Structures are given as structure tokens and as C-alpha cells.
Amino acid sequence: MFEITLEIDGMMCNMCEAHVNNAVRNSLNVKKVTSSHADGRTVIIAAEDIPDEKLREVIAETGYELKGVSRKPYEKKSLFGVFKK
């Protein structure tokens, strides 16, 4: 699993976030996507890595600009993980 963070320029409101989230969900095979216009960031959780070119294409279709991409392995957080040592 991968956590892919996109830095996006141009999101100004909650509707912008929804527009980006819907575009990502409809175009890419993702488990979860969340956006924040205040942070200018979209976080994608996906089973497989997604190429930068595909991410750039999907975001460009929404009318926003992809400024940067970062990736890291994703580990699901467990509610009960708090109690593990």
C-alpha cells in the first residue's frame, strides 16, 4: 500500500476538494482520497503506486495544477495499536 501526497495549486473551497476527490476516484484505482484546500494537499491511499504522469493528467483535467508528489509506504493504523508496546 502507498500513501501518495499531491501538492495542488488552485483549490479554494470545499467544492474544489470534492471536485479533485471525485476526479481521482473516477480515474484511478484508489482505496481512499482526501483533500484540503487550506493545505493545498490531496492524500491518496492506493494498493499500487500511480505514475506521476497519470496523476498530473488527472489533476490537469480538473483545472488545477499539480505542484509536487511525494510517496511513502502506508501502514493501516489500528485503534488497538495504541495499547501495543
PyMOL commands that set and color helices and strands:
alter all, ss='L'
color gray80, all
select helices_A, chain A and resi 14-27+52-62+79-83
alter helices_A, ss='H'
color red, helices_A
select strands_A, chain A and resi 2-9+32-36+41-46+65-73
alter strands_A, ss='S'
color yellow, strands_A
deselect
rebuild
show_as cartoon
